[in-house]
Amino acid sequence: MNAKHLVASRNGVSVYSDGHGKVYFTKDHPESVVVLAKQEDEFLLIQQQRNPVNELVIQLPGGGVHQGEDPESRCEA
């Protein structure tokens, strides 16, 4: 396994590369939420371009959580 080498770090995001040309991103506070949303008898999904795999990906809706933010306080019943 090749070691990862730090390329850059800014605003809580660090970029690493390995000896095979792969690039990795990390966040200092990597908290996120995913929502299982249902409308009548169907679940809601989103389609989003994901550059690391260069593809459109179908996924559950979600997003990042800011440091100190309570994810549950933003949910509506």
All heavy atoms as a GROMACS GRO file, in nm:
protein
  597
    1MET      N    1   0.085  -0.118   0.000
    1MET     CA    2   0.000   0.000   0.000
    1MET      C    3   0.089   0.124   0.000
    1MET      O    4   0.180   0.134   0.080
    1MET     CB    5  -0.090  -0.002   0.122
    1MET     CG    6  -0.179   0.117   0.134
    1MET     SD    7  -0.287   0.100   0.278
    1MET     CE    8  -0.424   0.192   0.220
    2ASN      N    9   0.062   0.216  -0.091
    2ASN     CA   10   0.140   0.339  -0.099
    2ASN      C   11   0.096   0.439   0.006
    2ASN      O   12  -0.022   0.447   0.039
    2ASN     CB   13   0.125   0.404  -0.237
    2ASN     CG   14   0.205   0.332  -0.341
    2ASN    OD1   15   0.296   0.256  -0.310
    2ASN    ND2   16   0.173   0.353  -0.466
    3ALA      N   17   0.190   0.515   0.055
    3ALA     CA   18   0.159   0.620   0.152
    3ALA      C   19   0.094   0.736   0.081
    3ALA      O   20   0.122   0.765  -0.036
    3ALA     CB   21   0.287   0.665   0.221
    4LYS      N   22   0.007   0.804   0.152
    4LYS     CA   23  -0.056   0.925   0.097
    4LYS      C   24   0.029   1.044   0.135
    4LYS      O   25   0.079   1.053   0.246
    4LYS     CB   26  -0.197   0.940   0.153
    4LYS     CG   27  -0.291   0.830   0.111
    4LYS     CD   28  -0.427   0.849   0.176
    4LYS     CE   29  -0.515   0.729   0.152
    4LYS     NZ   30  -0.637   0.736   0.226
    5HIS      N   31   0.044   1.136   0.042
    5HIS     CA   32   0.124   1.256   0.066
    5HIS      C   33   0.032   1.378   0.061
    5HIS      O   34  -0.046   1.393  -0.032
    5HIS     CB   35   0.234   1.269  -0.040
    5HIS     CG   36   0.327   1.152  -0.042
    5HIS    ND1   37   0.424   1.133   0.053
    5HIS    CD2   38   0.333   1.046  -0.125
    5HIS    CE1   39   0.488   1.022   0.027
    5HIS    NE2   40   0.435   0.966  -0.080
    6LEU      N   41   0.043   1.464   0.162
    6LEU     CA   42  -0.037   1.586   0.168
    6LEU      C   43   0.004   1.679   0.055
    6LEU      O   44   0.121   1.712   0.038
    6LEU     CB   45  -0.018   1.655   0.302
    6LEU     CG   46  -0.094   1.785   0.323
    6LEU    CD1   47  -0.245   1.759   0.321
    6LEU    CD2   48  -0.054   1.851   0.454
    7VAL      N   49  -0.093   1.720  -0.027
    7VAL     CA   50  -0.069   1.813  -0.138
    7VAL      C   51  -0.103   1.955  -0.095
    7VAL      O   52  -0.028   2.048  -0.120
    7VAL     CB   53  -0.153   1.773  -0.262
    7VAL    CG1   54  -0.138   1.875  -0.374
    7VAL    CG2   55  -0.113   1.634  -0.309
    8ALA      N   56  -0.220   1.972  -0.032
    8ALA     CA   57  -0.264   2.106   0.010
    8ALA      C   58  -0.366   2.091   0.122
    8ALA      O   59  -0.433   1.989   0.134
    8ALA     CB   60  -0.326   2.180  -0.107
    9SER      N   61  -0.379   2.196   0.203
    9SER     CA   62  -0.477   2.199   0.309
    9SER      C   63  -0.525   2.342   0.328
    9SER      O   64  -0.444   2.434   0.342
    9SER     CB   65  -0.415   2.146   0.439
    9SER     OG   66  -0.514   2.141   0.539
   10ARG      N   67  -0.658   2.360   0.324
   10ARG     CA   68  -0.714   2.494   0.338
   10ARG      C   69  -0.861   2.485   0.381
   10ARG      O   70  -0.934   2.400   0.332
   10ARG     CB   71  -0.704   2.568   0.206
   10ARG     CG   72  -0.749   2.711   0.215
   10ARG     CD   73  -0.718   2.787   0.090
   10ARG     NE   74  -0.753   2.924   0.110
   10ARG     CZ   75  -0.743   3.017   0.021
   10ARG    NH1   76  -0.694   2.989  -0.097
   10ARG    NH2   77  -0.778   3.140   0.047
   11ASN      N   78  -0.901   2.572   0.471
   11ASN     CA   79  -1.040   2.583   0.515
   11ASN      C   80  -1.099   2.449   0.560
   11ASN      O   81  -1.213   2.418   0.532
   11ASN     CB   82  -1.127   2.645   0.406
   11ASN     CG   83  -1.090   2.786   0.374
   11ASN    OD1   84  -1.040   2.859   0.459
   11ASN    ND2   85  -1.109   2.826   0.249
   12GLY      N   86  -1.018   2.368   0.628
   12GLY     CA   87  -1.068   2.243   0.682
   12GLY      C   88  -1.070   2.127   0.584
   12GLY      O   89  -1.119   2.020   0.616
   13VAL      N   90  -1.021   2.148   0.461
   13VAL     CA   91  -1.016   2.041   0.361
   13VAL      C   92  -0.871   2.014   0.327
   13VAL      O   93  -0.795   2.106   0.300
   13VAL     CB   94  -1.094   2.080   0.233
   13VAL    CG1   95  -1.082   1.971   0.127
   13VAL    CG2   96  -1.240   2.106   0.265
   14SER      N   97  -0.832   1.887   0.329
   14SER     CA   98  -0.696   1.848   0.293
   14SER      C   99  -0.700   1.761   0.168
   14SER      O  100  -0.792   1.681   0.149
   14SER     CB  101  -0.631   1.770   0.407
   14SER     OG  102  -0.619   1.851   0.521
   15VAL      N  103  -0.600   1.775   0.083
   15VAL     CA  104  -0.588   1.698  -0.040
   15VAL      C  105  -0.461   1.614  -0.032
   15VAL      O  106  -0.354   1.666  -0.002
   15VAL     CB  107  -0.582   1.791  -0.164
   15VAL    CG1  108  -0.571   1.709  -0.292
   15VAL    CG2  109  -0.702   1.884  -0.168
   16TYR      N  110  -0.476   1.485  -0.058
   16TYR     CA  111  -0.363   1.392  -0.055
   16TYR      C  112  -0.354   1.323  -0.191
   16TYR      O  113  -0.453   1.309  -0.262
   16TYR     CB  114  -0.384   1.284   0.051
   16TYR     CG  115  -0.390   1.336   0.192
   16TYR    CD1  116  -0.511   1.378   0.248
   16TYR    CD2  117  -0.276   1.341   0.270
   16TYR    CE1  118  -0.516   1.425   0.378
   16TYR    CE2  119  -0.280   1.389   0.400
   16TYR     CZ  120  -0.400   1.430   0.453
   16TYR     OH  121  -0.406   1.476   0.582
   17SER      N  122  -0.234   1.276  -0.226
   17SER     CA  123  -0.217   1.194  -0.345
   17SER      C  124  -0.134   1.072  -0.307
   17SER      O  125  -0.063   1.072  -0.207
   17SER     CB  126  -0.149   1.272  -0.457
   17SER     OG  127  -0.014   1.300  -0.423
   18ASP      N  128  -0.147   0.966  -0.389
   18ASP     CA  129  -0.064   0.848  -0.365
   18ASP      C  130   0.025   0.825  -0.486
   18ASP      O  131   0.022   0.899  -0.583
   18ASP     CB  132  -0.150   0.726  -0.332
   18ASP     CG  133  -0.234   0.677  -0.450
   18ASP    OD1  134  -0.211   0.720  -0.564
   18ASP    OD2  135  -0.323   0.593  -0.426
   19GLY      N  136   0.105   0.722  -0.483
   19GLY     CA  137   0.199   0.694  -0.590
   19GLY      C  138   0.136   0.649  -0.719
   19GLY      O  139   0.203   0.638  -0.821
   20HIS      N  140   0.006   0.624  -0.719
   20HIS     CA  141  -0.064   0.578  -0.839
   20HIS      C  142  -0.143   0.691  -0.906
   20HIS      O  143  -0.221   0.666  -0.998
   20HIS     CB  144  -0.159   0.463  -0.805
   20HIS     CG  145  -0.089   0.342  -0.754
   20HIS    ND1  146  -0.012   0.260  -0.833
   20HIS    CD2  147  -0.082   0.290  -0.630
   20HIS    CE1  148   0.039   0.163  -0.761
   20HIS    NE2  149  -0.002   0.178  -0.635
   21GLY      N  150  -0.125   0.812  -0.860
   21GLY     CA  151  -0.196   0.926  -0.918
   21GLY      C  152  -0.337   0.947  -0.865
   21GLY      O  153  -0.409   1.032  -0.914
   22LYS      N  154  -0.379   0.870  -0.766
   22LYS     CA  155  -0.512   0.889  -0.706
   22LYS      C  156  -0.507   1.007  -0.611
   22LYS      O  157  -0.407   1.031  -0.545
   22LYS     CB  158  -0.556   0.765  -0.631
   22LYS     CG  159  -0.582   0.647  -0.722
   22LYS     CD  160  -0.628   0.528  -0.642
   22LYS     CE  161  -0.649   0.409  -0.732
   22LYS     NZ  162  -0.689   0.291  -0.656
   23VAL      N  163  -0.616   1.082  -0.608
   23VAL     CA  164  -0.626   1.200  -0.521
   23VAL      C  165  -0.738   1.174  -0.421
   23VAL      O  166  -0.845   1.124  -0.455
   23VAL     CB  167  -0.656   1.327  -0.604
   23VAL    CG1  168  -0.674   1.447  -0.514
   23VAL    CG2  169  -0.544   1.350  -0.704
   24TYR      N  170  -0.712   1.208  -0.295
   24TYR     CA  171  -0.809   1.190  -0.187
   24TYR      C  172  -0.834   1.323  -0.118
   24TYR      O  173  -0.743   1.401  -0.099
   24TYR     CB  174  -0.754   1.092  -0.082
   24TYR     CG  175  -0.718   0.958  -0.139
   24TYR    CD1  176  -0.592   0.935  -0.194
   24TYR    CD2  177  -0.810   0.855  -0.138
   24TYR    CE1  178  -0.559   0.810  -0.247
   24TYR    CE2  179  -0.778   0.731  -0.190
   24TYR     CZ  180  -0.653   0.709  -0.244
   24TYR     OH  181  -0.620   0.587  -0.296
   25PHE      N  182  -0.960   1.348  -0.080
   25PHE     CA  183  -0.999   1.468  -0.008
   25PHE      C  184  -1.050   1.427   0.129
   25PHE      O  185  -1.122   1.329   0.142
   25PHE     CB  186  -1.110   1.542  -0.082
   25PHE     CG  187  -1.071   1.590  -0.218
   25PHE    CD1  188  -1.080   1.507  -0.328
   25PHE    CD2  189  -1.024   1.719  -0.236
   25PHE    CE1  190  -1.043   1.551  -0.454
   25PHE    CE2  191  -0.986   1.765  -0.361
   25PHE     CZ  192  -0.996   1.680  -0.470
   26THR      N  193  -1.012   1.501   0.231
   26THR     CA  194  -1.065   1.479   0.365
   26THR      C  195  -1.112   1.612   0.423
   26THR      O  196  -1.064   1.718   0.383
   26THR     CB  197  -0.960   1.418   0.460
   26THR    OG1  198  -0.852   1.510   0.476
   26THR    CG2  199  -0.908   1.286   0.407
   27LYS      N  200  -1.208   1.604   0.515
   27LYS     CA  201  -1.257   1.722   0.584
   27LYS      C  202  -1.226   1.707   0.731
   27LYS      O  203  -1.234   1.598   0.787
   27LYS     CB  204  -1.408   1.735   0.566
   27LYS     CG  205  -1.452   1.763   0.424
   27LYS     CD  206  -1.601   1.759   0.415
   27LYS     CE  207  -1.654   1.895   0.382
   27LYS     NZ  208  -1.800   1.896   0.372
   28ASP      N  209  -1.189   1.818   0.796
   28ASP     CA  210  -1.159   1.815   0.938
   28ASP      C  211  -1.282   1.779   1.021
   28ASP      O  212  -1.272   1.714   1.123
   28ASP     CB  213  -1.106   1.951   0.985
   28ASP     CG  214  -0.966   1.979   0.932
   28ASP    OD1  215  -0.899   1.885   0.884
   28ASP    OD2  216  -0.925   2.096   0.937
   29HIS      N  217  -1.398   1.821   0.978
   29HIS     CA  218  -1.524   1.794   1.047
   29HIS      C  219  -1.619   1.728   0.948
   29HIS      O  220  -1.708   1.793   0.893
   29HIS     CB  221  -1.586   1.923   1.102
   29HIS     CG  222  -1.492   1.998   1.192
   29HIS    ND1  223  -1.465   1.956   1.320
   29HIS    CD2  224  -1.416   2.107   1.172
   29HIS    CE1  225  -1.378   2.038   1.375
   29HIS    NE2  226  -1.346   2.130   1.287
   30PRO      N  227  -1.600   1.598   0.924
   30PRO     CA  228  -1.672   1.532   0.815
   30PRO      C  229  -1.813   1.485   0.849
   30PRO      O  230  -1.860   1.385   0.797
   30PRO     CB  231  -1.582   1.412   0.785
   30PRO     CG  232  -1.522   1.378   0.917
   30PRO     CD  233  -1.502   1.511   0.986
   31GLU      N  234  -1.884   1.556   0.936
   31GLU     CA  235  -2.019   1.515   0.968
   31GLU      C  236  -2.113   1.547   0.852
   31GLU      O  237  -2.101   1.650   0.788
   31GLU     CB  238  -2.069   1.587   1.094
   31GLU     CG  239  -1.996   1.543   1.219
   31GLU     CD  240  -2.056   1.607   1.342
   31GLU    OE1  241  -2.173   1.575   1.373
   31GLU    OE2  242  -1.988   1.688   1.404
   32SER      N  243  -2.205   1.457   0.827
   32SER     CA  244  -2.304   1.479   0.724
   32SER      C  245  -2.432   1.406   0.762
   32SER      O  246  -2.434   1.324   0.853
   32SER     CB  247  -2.254   1.431   0.587
   32SER     OG  248  -2.225   1.293   0.592
   33VAL      N  249  -2.538   1.438   0.691
   33VAL     CA  250  -2.667   1.373   0.714
   33VAL      C  251  -2.722   1.324   0.581
   33VAL      O  252  -2.691   1.378   0.475
   33VAL     CB  253  -2.770   1.469   0.779
   33VAL    CG1  254  -2.726   1.509   0.918
   33VAL    CG2  255  -2.794   1.590   0.693
   34VAL      N  256  -2.801   1.219   0.590
   34VAL     CA  257  -2.872   1.165   0.475
   34VAL      C  258  -3.018   1.151   0.516
   34VAL      O  259  -3.047   1.111   0.629
   34VAL     CB  260  -2.815   1.028   0.432
   34VAL    CG1  261  -2.895   0.969   0.318
   34VAL    CG2  262  -2.669   1.042   0.394
   35VAL      N  263  -3.109   1.184   0.424
   35VAL     CA  264  -3.251   1.181   0.455
   35VAL      C  265  -3.318   1.073   0.372
   35VAL      O  266  -3.299   1.066   0.251
   35VAL     CB  267  -3.315   1.318   0.424
   35VAL    CG1  268  -3.464   1.315   0.453
   35VAL    CG2  269  -3.247   1.428   0.501
   36LEU      N  270  -3.396   0.987   0.438
   36LEU     CA  271  -3.479   0.891   0.367
   36LEU      C  272  -3.616   0.954   0.355
   36LEU      O  273  -3.698   0.951   0.447
   36LEU     CB  274  -3.484   0.758   0.443
   36LEU     CG  275  -3.566   0.648   0.378
   36LEU    CD1  276  -3.513   0.617   0.237
   36LEU    CD2  277  -3.564   0.522   0.464
   37ALA      N  278  -3.641   1.019   0.241
   37ALA     CA  279  -3.764   1.096   0.220
   37ALA      C  280  -3.865   1.012   0.141
   37ALA      O  281  -3.829   0.947   0.043
   37ALA     CB  282  -3.731   1.225   0.146
   38LYS      N  283  -3.989   1.018   0.183
   38LYS     CA  284  -4.094   0.942   0.117
   38LYS      C  285  -4.210   1.034   0.084
   38LYS      O  286  -4.249   1.117   0.164
   38LYS     CB  287  -4.141   0.829   0.209
   38LYS     CG  288  -4.240   0.735   0.146
   38LYS     CD  289  -4.274   0.620   0.240
   38LYS     CE  290  -4.376   0.529   0.175
   38LYS     NZ  291  -4.419   0.424   0.267
   39GLN      N  292  -4.261   1.019  -0.038
   39GLN     CA  293  -4.378   1.096  -0.081
   39GLN      C  294  -4.481   0.996  -0.129
   39GLN      O  295  -4.459   0.927  -0.229
   39GLN     CB  296  -4.341   1.193  -0.193
   39GLN     CG  297  -4.454   1.282  -0.236
   39GLN     CD  298  -4.408   1.383  -0.340
   39GLN    OE1  299  -4.301   1.371  -0.396
   39GLN    NE2  300  -4.490   1.481  -0.365
   40GLU      N  301  -4.591   0.986  -0.055
   40GLU     CA  302  -4.692   0.884  -0.078
   40GLU      C  303  -4.627   0.746  -0.073
   40GLU      O  304  -4.572   0.709   0.029
   40GLU     CB  305  -4.768   0.911  -0.207
   40GLU     CG  306  -4.844   1.044  -0.202
   40GLU     CD  307  -4.919   1.077  -0.328
   40GLU    OE1  308  -4.927   0.991  -0.418
   40GLU    OE2  309  -4.970   1.189  -0.338
   41ASP      N  310  -4.627   0.669  -0.183
   41ASP     CA  311  -4.569   0.534  -0.182
   41ASP      C  312  -4.432   0.528  -0.248
   41ASP      O  313  -4.385   0.420  -0.282
   41ASP     CB  314  -4.664   0.437  -0.253
   41ASP     CG  315  -4.793   0.414  -0.175
   41ASP    OD1  316  -4.789   0.429  -0.052
   41ASP    OD2  317  -4.895   0.380  -0.237
   42GLU      N  318  -4.366   0.642  -0.268
   42GLU     CA  319  -4.237   0.644  -0.336
   42GLU      C  320  -4.131   0.712  -0.250
   42GLU      O  321  -4.159   0.808  -0.180
   42GLU     CB  322  -4.249   0.718  -0.470
   42GLU     CG  323  -4.344   0.652  -0.568
   42GLU     CD  324  -4.353   0.728  -0.698
   42GLU    OE1  325  -4.314   0.847  -0.702
   42GLU    OE2  326  -4.401   0.670  -0.796
   43PHE      N  327  -4.010   0.660  -0.259
   43PHE     CA  328  -3.896   0.724  -0.194
   43PHE      C  329  -3.834   0.823  -0.290
   43PHE      O  330  -3.831   0.800  -0.411
   43PHE     CB  331  -3.792   0.619  -0.152
   43PHE     CG  332  -3.840   0.533  -0.039
   43PHE    CD1  333  -3.886   0.405  -0.062
   43PHE    CD2  334  -3.839   0.581   0.091
   43PHE    CE1  335  -3.929   0.326   0.043
   43PHE    CE2  336  -3.883   0.503   0.197
   43PHE     CZ  337  -3.929   0.375   0.172
   44LEU      N  338  -3.786   0.936  -0.237
   44LEU     CA  339  -3.727   1.040  -0.319
   44LEU      C  340  -3.576   1.022  -0.324
   44LEU      O  341  -3.510   1.007  -0.221
   44LEU     CB  342  -3.761   1.178  -0.262
   44LEU     CG  343  -3.910   1.209  -0.248
   44LEU    CD1  344  -3.929   1.345  -0.184
   44LEU    CD2  345  -3.979   1.205  -0.383
   45LEU      N  346  -3.522   1.024  -0.445
   45LEU     CA  347  -3.379   1.014  -0.468
   45LEU      C  348  -3.337   1.132  -0.554
   45LEU      O  349  -3.420   1.196  -0.619
   45LEU     CB  350  -3.344   0.884  -0.541
   45LEU     CG  351  -3.386   0.755  -0.471
   45LEU    CD1  352  -3.364   0.636  -0.563
   45LEU    CD2  353  -3.308   0.738  -0.343
   46ILE      N  354  -3.208   1.164  -0.554
   46ILE     CA  355  -3.158   1.270  -0.641
   46ILE      C  356  -3.051   1.212  -0.732
   46ILE      O  357  -2.989   1.110  -0.702
   46ILE     CB  358  -3.100   1.389  -0.559
   46ILE    CG1  359  -2.984   1.344  -0.470
   46ILE    CG2  360  -3.208   1.455  -0.476
   46ILE    CD1  361  -2.910   1.459  -0.404
   47GLN      N  362  -3.034   1.277  -0.845
   47GLN     CA  363  -2.929   1.240  -0.939
   47GLN      C  364  -2.830   1.355  -0.942
   47GLN      O  365  -2.869   1.470  -0.962
   47GLN     CB  366  -2.988   1.216  -1.078
   47GLN     CG  367  -2.888   1.168  -1.178
   47GLN     CD  368  -2.954   1.131  -1.310
   47GLN    OE1  369  -3.075   1.127  -1.323
   47GLN    NE2  370  -2.872   1.105  -1.409
   48GLN      N  371  -2.703   1.325  -0.920
   48GLN     CA  372  -2.603   1.430  -0.908
   48GLN      C  373  -2.472   1.386  -0.973
   48GLN      O  374  -2.432   1.271  -0.961
   48GLN     CB  375  -2.580   1.460  -0.759
   48GLN     CG  376  -2.489   1.575  -0.733
   48GLN     CD  377  -2.494   1.616  -0.586
   48GLN    OE1  378  -2.579   1.577  -0.511
   48GLN    NE2  379  -2.398   1.697  -0.546
   49GLN      N  380  -2.407   1.480  -1.042
   49GLN     CA  381  -2.277   1.453  -1.102
   49GLN      C  382  -2.172   1.443  -0.992
   49GLN      O  383  -2.161   1.530  -0.908
   49GLN     CB  384  -2.238   1.563  -1.200
   49GLN     CG  385  -2.100   1.548  -1.260
   49GLN     CD  386  -2.087   1.431  -1.356
   49GLN    OE1  387  -2.183   1.392  -1.419
   49GLN    NE2  388  -1.969   1.376  -1.367
   50ARG      N  389  -2.096   1.334  -0.992
   50ARG     CA  390  -1.988   1.315  -0.895
   50ARG      C  391  -1.857   1.307  -0.971
   50ARG      O  392  -1.828   1.210  -1.039
   50ARG     CB  393  -2.009   1.188  -0.812
   50ARG     CG  394  -2.126   1.197  -0.717
   50ARG     CD  395  -2.098   1.303  -0.614
   50ARG     NE  396  -2.201   1.306  -0.510
   50ARG     CZ  397  -2.201   1.392  -0.414
   50ARG    NH1  398  -2.106   1.482  -0.405
   50ARG    NH2  399  -2.296   1.391  -0.324
   51ASN      N  400  -1.776   1.414  -0.959
   51ASN     CA  401  -1.652   1.422  -1.034
   51ASN      C  402  -1.550   1.313  -1.001
   51ASN      O  403  -1.479   1.268  -1.092
   51ASN     CB  404  -1.590   1.561  -1.018
   51ASN     CG  405  -1.674   1.667  -1.086
   51ASN    OD1  406  -1.741   1.640  -1.185
   51ASN    ND2  407  -1.672   1.788  -1.033
   52PRO      N  408  -1.537   1.266  -0.876
   52PRO     CA  409  -1.438   1.161  -0.851
   52PRO      C  410  -1.459   1.035  -0.934
   52PRO      O  411  -1.364   0.966  -0.969
   52PRO     CB  412  -1.454   1.132  -0.702
   52PRO     CG  413  -1.505   1.259  -0.645
   52PRO     CD  414  -1.597   1.314  -0.752
   53VAL      N  415  -1.584   1.003  -0.967
   53VAL     CA  416  -1.611   0.885  -1.051
   53VAL      C  417  -1.654   0.924  -1.192
   53VAL      O  418  -1.681   0.839  -1.275
   53VAL     CB  419  -1.717   0.793  -0.986
   53VAL    CG1  420  -1.664   0.730  -0.860
   53VAL    CG2  421  -1.847   0.867  -0.961
   54ASN      N  422  -1.662   1.055  -1.218
   54ASN     CA  423  -1.701   1.108  -1.350
   54ASN      C  424  -1.830   1.045  -1.400
   54ASN      O  425  -1.841   1.003  -1.515
   54ASN     CB  426  -1.588   1.088  -1.451
   54ASN     CG  427  -1.606   1.178  -1.572
   54ASN    OD1  428  -1.666   1.285  -1.562
   54ASN    ND2  429  -1.556   1.134  -1.685
   55GLU      N  430  -1.930   1.039  -1.314
   55GLU     CA  431  -2.058   0.976  -1.346
   55GLU      C  432  -2.172   1.050  -1.277
   55GLU      O  433  -2.151   1.117  -1.176
   55GLU     CB  434  -2.061   0.831  -1.296
   55GLU     CG  435  -1.965   0.737  -1.362
   55GLU     CD  436  -2.012   0.689  -1.498
   55GLU    OE1  437  -2.133   0.696  -1.526
   55GLU    OE2  438  -1.925   0.646  -1.577
   56LEU      N  439  -2.292   1.034  -1.332
   56LEU     CA  440  -2.412   1.074  -1.261
   56LEU      C  441  -2.444   0.963  -1.163
   56LEU      O  442  -2.444   0.845  -1.199
   56LEU     CB  443  -2.529   1.094  -1.357
   56LEU     CG  444  -2.522   1.220  -1.443
   56LEU    CD1  445  -2.634   1.218  -1.547
   56LEU    CD2  446  -2.534   1.344  -1.358
   57VAL      N  447  -2.471   0.999  -1.038
   57VAL     CA  448  -2.497   0.901  -0.933
   57VAL      C  449  -2.637   0.927  -0.877
   57VAL      O  450  -2.675   1.041  -0.854
   57VAL     CB  451  -2.391   0.914  -0.821
   57VAL    CG1  452  -2.421   0.821  -0.706
   57VAL    CG2  453  -2.253   0.888  -0.877
   58ILE      N  454  -2.712   0.820  -0.856
   58ILE     CA  455  -2.843   0.831  -0.791
   58ILE      C  456  -2.821   0.803  -0.644
   58ILE      O  457  -2.761   0.702  -0.606
   58ILE     CB  458  -2.942   0.732  -0.854
   58ILE    CG1  459  -2.963   0.768  -1.001
   58ILE    CG2  460  -3.074   0.734  -0.777
   58ILE    CD1  461  -3.046   0.669  -1.078
   59GLN      N  462  -2.870   0.895  -0.559
   59GLN     CA  463  -2.842   0.884  -0.416
   59GLN      C  464  -2.955   0.942  -0.334
   59GLN      O  465  -3.045   1.010  -0.387
   59GLN     CB  466  -2.712   0.956  -0.384
   59GLN     CG  467  -2.717   1.104  -0.416
   59GLN     CD  468  -2.581   1.170  -0.408
   59GLN    OE1  469  -2.482   1.118  -0.458
   59GLN    NE2  470  -2.576   1.285  -0.344
   60LEU      N  471  -2.949   0.916  -0.204
   60LEU     CA  472  -3.042   0.980  -0.111
   60LEU      C  473  -3.002   1.126  -0.094
   60LEU      O  474  -2.883   1.159  -0.101
   60LEU     CB  475  -3.035   0.911   0.025
   60LEU     CG  476  -3.084   0.766   0.029
   60LEU    CD1  477  -3.047   0.702   0.162
   60LEU    CD2  478  -3.233   0.759   0.006
   61PRO      N  479  -3.099   1.216  -0.072
   61PRO     CA  480  -3.064   1.355  -0.048
   61PRO      C  481  -2.993   1.370   0.087
   61PRO      O  482  -3.020   1.296   0.181
   61PRO     CB  483  -3.198   1.428  -0.048
   61PRO     CG  484  -3.303   1.324  -0.037
   61PRO     CD  485  -3.242   1.193  -0.076
   62GLY      N  486  -2.902   1.464   0.094
   62GLY     CA  487  -2.829   1.488   0.218
   62GLY      C  488  -2.730   1.601   0.200
   62GLY      O  489  -2.730   1.671   0.098
   63GLY      N  490  -2.645   1.619   0.298
   63GLY     CA  491  -2.546   1.725   0.289
   63GLY      C  492  -2.460   1.733   0.414
   63GLY      O  493  -2.477   1.656   0.508
   64GLY      N  494  -2.369   1.826   0.411
   64GLY     CA  495  -2.276   1.845   0.522
   64GLY      C  496  -2.339   1.917   0.639
   64GLY      O  497  -2.440   1.985   0.626
   65VAL      N  498  -2.277   1.900   0.754
   65VAL     CA  499  -2.320   1.965   0.877
   65VAL      C  500  -2.207   2.057   0.921
   65VAL      O  501  -2.093   2.016   0.928
   65VAL     CB  502  -2.349   1.861   0.987
   65VAL    CG1  503  -2.386   1.928   1.118
   65VAL    CG2  504  -2.459   1.765   0.942
   66HIS      N  505  -2.239   2.181   0.948
   66HIS     CA  506  -2.139   2.276   0.995
   66HIS      C  507  -2.102   2.244   1.140
   66HIS      O  508  -2.186   2.196   1.217
   66HIS     CB  509  -2.191   2.420   0.987
   66HIS     CG  510  -2.219   2.465   0.848
   66HIS    ND1  511  -2.120   2.496   0.758
   66HIS    CD2  512  -2.335   2.483   0.782
   66HIS    CE1  513  -2.172   2.532   0.644
   66HIS    NE2  514  -2.305   2.524   0.655
   67GLN      N  515  -1.980   2.273   1.176
   67GLN     CA  516  -1.933   2.248   1.312
   67GLN      C  517  -2.022   2.323   1.411
   67GLN      O  518  -2.050   2.441   1.394
   67GLN     CB  519  -1.788   2.292   1.328
   67GLN     CG  520  -1.729   2.255   1.462
   67GLN     CD  521  -1.582   2.289   1.471
   67GLN    OE1  522  -1.526   2.354   1.383
   67GLN    NE2  523  -1.518   2.247   1.578
   68GLY      N  524  -2.073   2.252   1.510
   68GLY     CA  525  -2.160   2.311   1.611
   68GLY      C  526  -2.307   2.312   1.572
   68GLY      O  527  -2.392   2.346   1.654
   69GLU      N  528  -2.340   2.277   1.449
   69GLU     CA  529  -2.480   2.276   1.404
   69GLU      C  530  -2.548   2.147   1.449
   69GLU      O  531  -2.489   2.040   1.446
   69GLU     CB  532  -2.484   2.285   1.251
   69GLU     CG  533  -2.623   2.285   1.193
   69GLU     CD  534  -2.622   2.295   1.042
   69GLU    OE1  535  -2.519   2.264   0.978
   69GLU    OE2  536  -2.726   2.332   0.986
   70ASP      N  537  -2.672   2.157   1.491
   70ASP     CA  538  -2.752   2.041   1.531
   70ASP      C  539  -2.836   2.000   1.411
   70ASP      O  540  -2.931   2.070   1.375
   70ASP     CB  541  -2.841   2.076   1.650
   70ASP     CG  542  -2.933   1.963   1.690
   70ASP    OD1  543  -2.907   1.847   1.652
   70ASP    OD2  544  -3.031   1.990   1.761
   71PRO      N  545  -2.805   1.888   1.346
   71PRO     CA  546  -2.878   1.849   1.225
   71PRO      C  547  -3.027   1.830   1.249
   71PRO      O  548  -3.108   1.861   1.163
   71PRO     CB  549  -2.813   1.716   1.185
   71PRO     CG  550  -2.693   1.700   1.267
   71PRO     CD  551  -2.700   1.793   1.381
   72GLU      N  552  -3.066   1.780   1.365
   72GLU     CA  553  -3.207   1.756   1.394
   72GLU      C  554  -3.287   1.885   1.406
   72GLU      O  555  -3.407   1.885   1.382
   72GLU     CB  556  -3.222   1.672   1.519
   72GLU     CG  557  -3.172   1.530   1.499
   72GLU     CD  558  -3.192   1.445   1.622
   72GLU    OE1  559  -3.278   1.479   1.707
   72GLU    OE2  560  -3.122   1.344   1.633
   73SER      N  561  -3.223   1.995   1.442
   73SER     CA  562  -3.296   2.121   1.458
   73SER      C  563  -3.343   2.177   1.324
   73SER      O  564  -3.429   2.263   1.320
   73SER     CB  565  -3.209   2.225   1.528
   73SER     OG  566  -3.101   2.265   1.444
   74ARG      N  567  -3.289   2.129   1.214
   74ARG     CA  568  -3.325   2.178   1.082
   74ARG      C  569  -3.430   2.090   1.014
   74ARG      O  570  -3.474   2.120   0.905
   74ARG     CB  571  -3.202   2.190   0.996
   74ARG     CG  572  -3.101   2.285   1.058
   74ARG     CD  573  -2.988   2.311   0.968
   74ARG     NE  574  -3.039   2.364   0.843
   74ARG     CZ  575  -2.989   2.468   0.780
   74ARG    NH1  576  -2.888   2.531   0.831
   74ARG    NH2  577  -3.037   2.509   0.666
   75CYS      N  578  -3.470   1.981   1.078
   75CYS     CA  579  -3.567   1.888   1.020
   75CYS      C  580  -3.709   1.935   1.052
   75CYS      O  581  -3.737   1.986   1.159
   75CYS     CB  582  -3.548   1.748   1.075
   75CYS     SG  583  -3.391   1.677   1.031
   76GLU      N  584  -3.796   1.911   0.957
   76GLU     CA  585  -3.937   1.941   0.976
   76GLU      C  586  -4.013   1.810   0.975
   76GLU      O  587  -3.986   1.721   0.896
   76GLU     CB  588  -3.990   2.032   0.866
   76GLU     CG  589  -3.928   2.170   0.868
   76GLU     CD  590  -3.983   2.258   0.757
   76GLU    OE1  591  -4.084   2.221   0.696
   76GLU    OE2  592  -3.924   2.362   0.734
   77ALA      N  593  -4.109   1.796   1.064
   77ALA     CA  594  -4.189   1.673   1.072
   77ALA      C  595  -4.290   1.668   0.960
   77ALA      O  596  -4.328   1.763   0.903
   77ALA     CB  597  -4.258   1.664   1.206
   0.00000   0.00000   0.00000
